[in-house]
Amino acid sequence: MDKTAATSDNTTAAATPPKKIDLGKAAIKEAIAKGKTVIKEGKSKADAAMLIFEALKDEEKDVVIAAFVQGATLTEKGAVTYWYNCRRKAKKAAKSA
């Protein structure tokens, strides 16, 4: 009986629909396009992610992460890591300036 209860609890938790993210704004489209250009030039995903992050620093975390996936060719999990790294780097640069 306990196994069934645990399974049904997990099912209901996983049934929460994901948040819809609108990547249709002009600024977001432009940032994604710049990221794709950087990747095509042969630069690193980190370079592309930093460029996107700087362009979208005022947007929500989920929007920036979705832009990383599209523009810097990152996976969802990788994009989260890059977001934290970019945020940390930006804060460090702001302190030293």
C-alpha distances in whole Angstrom, upper triangle without the diagonal:
4,5,5,6,9,10,11,13,15,16,17,19,20,22,24,28,30,33,36,39,43,45,48,50,53,53,49,51,54,52,49,53,54,51,52,55,55,52,55,58,56,55,52,48,49,52,51,48,50,53,50,49,52,52,49,49,49,46,42,40,38,42,43,40,40,44,44,41,44,47,47,44,42,38,36,35,38,40,38,39,43,42,42,45,47,46,47,50,51,51,53,55,56,56,59,61
4,5,5,6,9,10,11,12,14,16,17,19,20,23,26,28,31,34,37,41,43,46,48,51,50,47,49,51,49,47,51,52,49,49,53,52,50,53,55,54,52,49,46,46,49,48,45,47,50,47,46,49,50,47,46,46,43,40,38,36,39,41,38,38,42,41,39,42,45,44,42,39,36,33,32,36,37,35,36,40,39,39,41,44,43,44,47,48,47,49,52,52,53,55,57
4,5,5,6,9,10,11,12,15,16,17,19,21,24,26,30,33,35,39,41,44,46,49,49,45,46,49,47,45,48,50,47,47,50,50,47,50,53,51,50,46,43,44,47,46,43,45,48,45,44,48,48,45,45,45,42,38,36,34,37,39,36,36,40,39,37,39,43,42,39,37,33,31,30,33,35,33,34,38,37,37,40,42,42,42,45,47,46,48,51,51,52,54,56
4,5,5,6,9,10,11,13,14,15,17,20,23,25,28,31,34,38,40,43,45,48,48,44,46,49,47,44,48,49,46,47,50,50,48,50,53,51,50,47,44,44,48,46,43,46,48,45,44,48,48,45,45,45,41,38,36,34,37,39,36,35,39,39,36,39,42,42,40,37,33,31,30,34,35,33,35,38,38,38,41,43,42,43,46,47,47,49,52,52,53,55,57
4,5,5,6,9,10,11,13,14,16,18,21,24,27,30,33,37,39,42,44,47,46,43,45,48,46,44,47,49,46,46,50,50,47,50,53,51,50,47,43,44,47,45,42,45,47,44,43,46,46,43,43,43,40,36,34,32,35,37,34,34,38,38,36,39,42,41,39,37,33,30,30,33,34,32,34,37,37,36,39,41,41,42,45,46,45,47,50,50,51,54,55
4,6,5,6,9,10,11,12,14,17,20,22,25,28,31,35,37,40,42,45,44,41,42,45,43,41,44,46,43,43,47,47,44,47,50,48,47,43,40,40,44,42,39,42,44,41,40,43,44,40,40,40,37,34,32,30,33,34,32,32,36,35,33,36,39,38,36,33,30,27,26,30,31,29,31,34,33,33,36,38,37,38,41,42,42,44,47,47,48,50,52
4,5,5,6,9,10,11,12,15,18,20,24,27,29,33,35,38,40,43,43,39,41,44,42,39,43,44,41,42,45,45,43,45,48,46,45,42,39,39,43,41,38,41,43,40,39,43,43,40,40,40,37,33,31,29,32,33,30,30,34,34,31,34,37,37,35,32,28,26,25,29,30,28,30,33,33,33,36,38,37,38,41,42,42,44,47,47,48,51,52
4,5,5,6,9,10,11,13,17,19,22,25,28,32,34,37,39,42,42,39,40,43,41,39,43,44,42,42,46,46,43,46,49,47,46,43,40,40,43,42,39,41,43,40,39,43,43,39,39,39,36,32,31,28,31,33,31,30,34,34,32,34,37,37,35,33,29,27,26,30,31,29,31,34,33,34,37,38,38,39,42,43,43,45,47,48,48,51,53
4,5,5,6,9,10,12,16,18,21,24,27,30,33,36,37,41,40,37,39,42,40,38,41,43,40,41,45,44,42,45,48,46,45,42,38,38,42,40,37,39,41,38,37,40,40,37,37,37,34,30,28,26,29,31,29,29,32,32,30,33,36,36,34,31,28,25,25,28,29,27,29,32,31,31,34,36,35,36,39,40,40,42,45,45,45,48,50
4,6,5,6,9,11,14,16,19,22,25,28,30,33,35,39,38,35,36,39,37,35,38,40,37,38,41,41,39,42,44,43,41,38,35,35,38,37,34,36,38,35,34,38,38,35,35,35,32,28,26,24,27,29,26,26,30,29,27,30,33,33,31,28,24,22,21,25,26,24,26,29,28,28,31,33,33,34,37,38,38,40,42,42,43,46,48
4,5,5,6,9,12,15,18,21,24,27,29,32,34,38,37,34,35,38,37,34,38,40,37,37,41,41,39,41,44,43,42,39,35,36,39,37,34,37,39,35,35,38,38,35,35,35,32,28,26,24,27,29,26,25,29,29,27,29,33,33,31,28,24,22,22,26,26,25,27,30,29,30,33,34,34,35,38,39,39,41,44,44,45,48,49
4,5,5,7,11,13,16,19,22,26,28,31,33,36,36,33,35,38,36,34,38,39,37,37,41,41,39,42,45,44,43,40,36,36,39,37,34,37,38,35,34,37,37,34,34,33,30,27,25,23,26,28,26,25,29,29,27,30,33,33,31,29,26,23,23,27,27,25,28,30,29,29,33,34,33,35,38,38,38,41,43,43,44,47,48
4,5,6,10,12,14,18,21,24,26,29,31,34,34,31,32,35,34,32,35,37,34,35,39,39,37,40,42,41,40,37,33,33,36,34,31,34,35,32,31,34,34,31,31,30,27,24,22,20,23,25,23,22,26,27,25,27,30,30,29,26,23,20,20,23,23,21,24,27,26,26,29,31,30,31,34,35,35,37,39,39,40,43,44
4,6,8,10,13,16,19,22,24,27,29,33,32,29,30,33,32,29,33,35,32,32,36,36,34,37,39,38,37,34,31,31,34,32,29,32,33,30,29,33,33,29,30,30,26,23,21,19,21,23,21,20,24,24,22,24,28,28,26,24,20,17,18,21,21,20,23,25,24,25,28,29,29,31,33,34,34,37,39,39,40,43,44
4,6,9,12,15,18,21,24,26,29,32,32,29,30,33,32,30,33,35,33,33,37,37,35,38,41,40,39,36,32,33,36,33,31,33,35,31,31,34,33,30,31,30,27,23,22,19,22,24,22,21,25,25,23,25,28,29,27,25,22,19,20,24,23,22,25,27,26,27,30,31,31,33,35,36,36,39,41,40,42,45,46
4,6,9,12,15,19,21,24,26,29,29,26,28,31,29,28,31,33,31,31,35,35,34,36,39,39,37,35,31,31,34,31,29,31,32,29,28,31,30,27,28,27,23,20,19,16,19,22,20,19,22,23,22,23,27,27,26,24,21,18,19,22,21,20,23,25,24,25,28,29,28,30,33,33,33,36,38,37,39,42,43
4,7,9,12,15,18,20,23,26,26,23,24,28,27,25,28,30,28,29,32,33,32,34,37,36,35,33,29,30,32,29,27,29,30,26,26,29,28,25,26,25,21,18,18,15,17,19,18,16,20,21,19,21,24,25,24,22,20,16,18,21,20,19,23,24,23,24,28,28,27,30,32,32,33,35,37,37,39,41,42
4,6,9,13,15,18,20,23,23,20,21,24,23,21,25,27,25,25,29,29,28,30,33,33,32,29,25,26,28,26,23,25,26,23,22,25,25,21,22,22,18,15,14,11,13,16,14,12,16,17,16,17,21,22,21,19,16,13,15,18,17,16,19,21,19,21,24,24,24,26,29,28,29,32,33,33,35,38,38
4,6,10,13,15,17,20,20,17,19,22,21,20,23,25,23,24,28,28,27,30,32,32,31,29,25,25,27,24,22,24,24,21,20,23,22,18,20,19,15,12,12,9,10,14,13,11,15,16,15,17,19,21,21,19,17,14,16,19,16,15,19,20,18,20,23,23,22,25,27,26,27,30,31,31,33,36,36
4,7,10,12,14,17,18,15,16,20,19,17,21,23,22,22,26,27,26,28,31,31,30,28,25,25,27,23,21,23,23,20,20,22,21,17,19,18,14,12,13,9,10,13,13,10,13,16,15,15,18,20,20,19,17,15,17,20,17,17,21,21,19,21,24,23,23,26,28,27,28,31,32,31,34,36,36
4,6,9,11,14,14,11,13,16,15,14,17,19,18,19,22,23,23,25,28,28,27,25,22,22,23,20,18,20,20,16,16,19,17,14,16,15,11,10,11,7,6,10,10,8,10,13,12,12,15,17,17,17,16,14,16,18,15,15,19,18,16,19,22,20,20,23,25,24,25,28,29,28,31,33,33
4,5,7,11,11,9,10,14,14,13,16,18,18,18,21,23,23,24,27,28,27,26,22,23,24,20,18,20,19,16,16,18,16,13,16,15,11,11,13,10,8,11,12,9,10,14,14,13,15,17,18,18,18,16,19,20,17,18,21,20,18,21,23,21,21,25,26,24,26,29,29,29,32,34,33
4,6,8,9,6,7,10,10,9,12,14,14,15,18,19,19,21,23,25,23,23,19,20,20,17,16,18,16,13,14,16,13,11,15,14,11,12,13,11,7,9,11,8,7,11,11,10,11,14,15,16,17,15,19,19,15,17,20,19,17,20,22,20,20,24,24,23,25,28,27,27,31,32,31
4,6,9,7,6,10,11,11,12,15,16,16,18,20,21,22,24,26,25,25,22,23,23,19,18,20,18,15,17,18,15,13,17,16,13,14,16,14,11,13,15,12,11,14,15,12,13,17,18,19,20,19,22,22,19,21,24,22,20,24,25,23,23,27,27,25,28,31,30,29,33,34,33
4,6,5,6,9,10,11,12,14,16,17,18,20,21,23,25,26,25,25,22,23,22,19,18,19,17,14,15,16,12,11,14,13,11,13,15,14,11,12,15,13,11,15,16,14,14,18,19,20,22,20,23,23,20,21,24,22,20,23,24,22,22,25,25,23,25,29,27,27,30,32,30
4,5,5,6,9,10,10,12,14,15,16,18,20,21,23,25,24,24,22,22,21,18,18,18,16,13,15,15,11,11,15,14,13,16,18,17,13,14,17,15,12,16,17,15,14,17,19,21,23,22,25,24,21,23,25,23,21,24,25,22,22,26,25,23,26,28,27,26,30,31,30
4,6,5,6,9,10,11,12,14,15,17,19,20,21,23,22,22,20,20,18,15,15,15,12,10,12,11,8,8,11,11,10,13,15,15,11,11,15,13,11,14,16,14,13,16,18,19,22,21,23,22,19,20,22,20,18,21,22,18,19,22,22,19,22,25,23,23,26,28,26
4,5,5,6,9,10,11,12,14,15,17,18,20,22,20,20,17,18,17,14,13,14,12,8,10,11,8,7,11,11,9,11,13,12,8,8,11,10,7,10,12,10,10,13,15,16,18,17,20,19,15,17,20,17,15,19,20,17,17,21,21,19,22,24,23,23,26,28,27
4,6,5,6,9,10,11,12,14,16,17,18,20,20,20,17,19,17,14,14,15,13,10,13,14,10,10,14,15,13,15,16,15,11,11,13,11,8,11,13,10,9,13,14,16,18,18,21,20,17,19,21,19,18,21,22,19,20,24,23,22,25,27,26,26,29,31,29
4,5,5,6,9,10,11,12,14,15,17,19,18,19,17,18,16,12,13,14,11,9,12,12,9,10,14,15,14,16,17,17,13,13,15,14,10,12,14,12,10,13,15,17,20,20,23,21,18,20,22,19,18,22,22,18,20,23,22,20,23,26,24,24,28,29,27
4,5,5,6,9,10,11,13,14,15,17,16,16,14,14,12,9,10,10,7,5,8,9,6,7,11,13,12,14,15,15,11,10,12,11,8,9,12,10,7,10,13,15,17,17,20,18,15,17,19,15,14,18,18,15,16,20,18,17,20,22,21,21,25,26,24
4,5,5,6,9,10,11,12,14,16,15,15,12,14,13,9,9,11,9,7,10,12,9,10,13,15,13,15,15,14,11,10,11,9,6,7,9,6,4,8,10,12,15,15,18,16,13,16,18,15,14,18,18,16,18,21,20,19,22,24,23,24,27,28,27
4,5,5,6,9,10,11,12,15,14,15,13,15,13,10,12,13,11,9,13,14,11,13,16,18,17,19,19,18,15,13,15,13,10,11,12,9,6,9,11,14,17,18,21,19,16,19,21,18,18,21,21,18,21,24,22,21,25,26,25,26,29,30,29
4,5,5,6,9,10,11,13,12,13,12,13,11,8,10,11,8,7,11,11,9,12,15,17,17,19,19,19,16,14,15,14,11,11,13,11,7,9,12,15,18,19,21,19,16,19,20,17,17,20,19,16,19,21,20,19,22,24,22,23,27,27,25
4,5,5,6,9,10,11,10,10,8,10,8,5,7,9,7,6,10,11,10,12,14,17,16,18,17,17,14,12,13,12,9,8,10,8,5,5,9,11,14,16,18,15,13,16,17,13,14,17,16,14,17,19,18,17,21,22,21,22,26,26,25
4,5,5,6,9,10,10,11,9,12,11,7,10,12,10,10,13,15,14,15,18,20,19,21,20,19,16,14,15,13,10,10,10,8,5,6,8,11,14,16,19,16,14,18,19,16,17,20,19,17,20,23,21,21,25,26,25,26,29,30,29
4,5,5,6,9,9,11,11,13,11,8,12,13,11,11,15,15,14,16,19,22,21,23,22,22,19,17,18,17,14,13,14,12,8,9,11,14,18,20,22,19,18,21,21,18,19,22,21,19,22,24,22,22,25,26,24,26,30,29,28
4,5,5,7,6,8,8,10,7,6,9,11,9,10,13,14,14,16,18,21,21,23,21,22,19,17,17,17,14,12,14,13,9,8,11,13,17,19,21,18,16,19,19,16,17,20,18,16,19,21,19,19,23,23,22,24,27,26,26
4,5,5,5,6,7,10,8,7,10,12,11,12,15,16,16,18,20,23,22,23,22,21,20,17,17,16,14,12,12,11,8,7,8,11,15,17,19,16,15,18,18,15,17,20,18,17,20,22,20,21,24,25,24,26,29,29,28
4,5,7,10,10,13,12,10,13,15,14,15,18,19,19,20,23,26,25,26,25,24,22,20,20,19,16,15,15,13,11,10,11,14,17,20,22,19,18,22,22,19,21,24,22,21,24,26,24,24,28,28,27,29,32,32,31
4,6,9,11,13,11,10,14,15,14,15,18,19,19,21,23,26,26,28,26,26,24,21,22,21,18,17,18,16,13,12,13,16,20,23,24,21,20,23,23,20,22,24,22,20,24,25,23,23,27,27,25,28,31,30,29
4,7,9,12,10,10,14,15,14,16,19,20,20,22,24,27,27,28,26,26,25,22,21,21,19,16,17,16,14,12,13,15,18,21,22,19,19,22,21,18,21,23,21,20,23,24,22,23,27,26,25,28,31,30,30
4,7,8,7,7,11,12,11,14,16,17,18,20,21,24,24,26,24,24,23,19,19,20,17,15,16,16,13,10,12,14,17,20,21,17,17,20,18,15,18,20,17,16,20,21,18,20,23,23,21,24,27,26,26
4,5,5,7,9,10,11,13,14,16,17,19,20,23,23,24,21,22,21,18,17,18,16,13,14,15,12,9,10,11,15,17,17,14,14,16,15,12,15,17,14,14,17,18,16,18,21,21,20,23,25,25,25
4,5,5,6,9,10,10,12,14,15,16,17,21,20,20,18,18,17,14,13,14,12,9,10,11,9,5,7,8,11,13,14,10,10,13,12,9,12,14,12,12,15,17,15,17,20,20,20,22,25,25,25
4,5,5,6,9,10,10,12,14,15,15,19,19,19,17,18,17,14,13,15,13,10,12,14,11,8,10,10,13,15,14,11,10,12,11,7,10,12,9,8,12,13,11,13,16,16,16,19,21,21,22
4,5,5,6,9,10,11,13,14,15,19,19,20,18,19,18,14,15,16,14,11,14,14,11,9,12,12,16,17,18,14,13,15,14,10,12,14,12,10,13,15,12,13,17,17,16,18,21,20,21
4,6,5,6,9,10,11,12,14,17,17,18,16,17,15,12,12,13,10,8,11,11,7,5,9,10,14,15,16,13,11,14,14,10,12,15,13,11,14,16,14,14,18,19,18,20,23,23,23
4,5,5,6,9,10,10,11,15,14,15,13,14,13,9,9,11,9,6,9,10,8,6,9,9,12,13,14,11,8,11,11,7,8,11,10,8,11,13,12,12,15,17,16,18,21,21,21
4,5,5,6,9,10,10,14,14,15,14,15,14,11,12,14,11,9,13,14,11,9,13,13,16,16,16,13,11,13,12,8,9,11,9,6,9,11,9,9,13,14,12,14,17,18,18
4,5,5,6,9,10,13,14,16,15,16,14,11,13,14,11,10,13,13,10,9,13,14,17,18,19,16,13,15,15,12,11,14,13,9,12,14,12,11,15,16,14,16,19,19,19
4,5,5,6,8,11,11,13,12,13,11,8,10,11,7,7,11,10,8,8,12,12,15,15,17,15,11,13,14,11,10,13,13,10,12,15,13,12,16,18,16,17,21,22,21
4,5,5,5,9,9,11,10,12,10,7,9,11,9,8,12,13,11,11,14,13,16,15,16,14,11,12,12,9,7,10,10,7,8,11,11,9,12,14,14,14,18,19,18
4,6,5,9,10,13,13,15,13,10,13,14,12,12,15,16,13,13,17,17,19,19,20,18,15,15,16,13,11,13,12,9,9,12,11,8,12,14,12,12,16,17,16
4,6,8,9,12,13,14,12,9,13,14,10,11,15,14,12,13,17,17,20,19,21,19,16,17,18,15,13,16,15,12,12,16,14,12,15,17,16,16,19,20,19
4,5,5,8,9,11,8,6,10,11,9,10,14,14,12,13,17,16,18,17,19,18,14,15,16,14,11,14,15,11,11,15,15,12,15,18,17,16,20,21,20
4,6,8,9,12,10,8,11,13,12,12,16,16,15,16,19,18,20,18,19,18,15,14,16,13,10,12,13,10,9,12,12,9,11,14,14,13,16,18,17
4,7,9,12,10,9,13,14,13,15,18,18,17,18,21,21,22,20,21,21,17,16,18,16,13,15,16,13,11,15,15,12,13,17,16,15,18,20,19
4,7,8,6,7,10,11,11,13,15,16,15,17,19,18,19,17,19,19,15,14,17,15,12,14,16,14,12,16,17,14,16,19,19,18,21,23,22
4,6,5,7,9,10,11,13,15,16,16,17,19,18,18,15,17,17,14,12,15,15,11,13,16,14,12,16,17,15,16,20,20,19,22,24,24
4,5,5,6,9,10,11,13,14,15,15,17,15,15,12,13,14,10,9,12,11,8,10,13,11,10,13,15,14,15,18,19,19,21,24,24
4,6,5,6,9,10,11,12,14,15,16,14,13,10,12,13,10,9,12,12,10,12,15,14,13,17,18,18,19,22,23,22,25,27,27
4,5,5,6,9,10,11,12,13,15,14,14,12,14,14,11,11,14,13,11,14,16,14,14,17,19,17,19,22,22,22,25,27,27
4,5,5,6,9,10,10,11,13,12,13,11,13,12,9,9,12,10,7,11,13,11,11,14,15,14,16,19,19,19,22,24,24
4,5,5,6,9,10,10,11,9,9,7,9,9,5,6,9,8,7,10,12,11,12,15,16,16,18,20,21,21,24,26,26
4,5,5,6,9,10,10,9,9,8,11,11,8,9,12,12,10,14,16,14,15,19,19,19,21,24,24,24,27,29,29
4,5,5,6,8,9,9,11,10,13,12,9,11,13,11,10,14,15,13,15,18,18,17,20,22,22,23,26,27,27
4,5,5,5,7,6,8,8,11,9,6,9,10,8,8,12,12,11,13,16,16,16,19,21,21,22,25,26,26
4,6,6,5,5,6,6,9,8,6,9,12,10,11,14,15,14,16,19,19,20,22,24,24,26,28,30,30
4,6,6,7,9,10,13,12,10,13,15,13,14,17,18,16,19,21,21,21,24,26,26,27,30,31,31
4,6,8,11,12,15,13,10,14,15,13,13,17,17,15,17,20,19,19,22,24,23,25,28,29,28
4,6,9,11,13,10,9,12,13,10,12,15,14,13,16,18,17,18,21,22,22,24,27,27,27
4,7,10,12,10,9,13,13,12,13,17,16,16,19,21,20,21,24,25,25,27,30,30,31
4,7,8,6,6,9,10,9,11,14,14,14,16,18,18,20,22,24,24,26,28,29,30
4,5,5,6,9,10,10,12,14,15,16,18,20,20,22,24,25,26,28,30,31,32
4,6,5,7,9,10,11,13,15,15,17,19,20,21,23,25,26,27,29,31,32
4,5,5,7,9,10,11,13,14,16,17,19,20,22,23,25,26,28,29,31
4,5,5,6,9,10,11,12,14,15,16,18,20,21,22,24,26,27,29
4,5,5,6,9,10,10,12,14,15,16,18,20,21,22,24,26,27
4,5,5,6,9,10,11,12,14,15,17,19,20,21,23,25,26
4,5,5,6,9,10,11,12,14,16,17,18,20,21,23,25
4,5,5,6,8,10,10,12,14,15,16,18,20,21,22
4,5,5,6,9,10,10,12,14,15,16,18,20,21
4,6,5,6,9,10,11,12,14,15,17,19,20
4,5,5,6,9,10,11,12,14,16,17,18
4,5,5,6,9,10,10,12,14,16,16
4,5,5,6,9,10,11,12,15,15
4,5,5,6,9,10,11,13,14
4,5,5,6,9,10,11,12
4,5,5,6,9,10,11
4,5,5,6,9,10
4,5,5,6,9
4,5,5,6
4,6,5
4,6
4
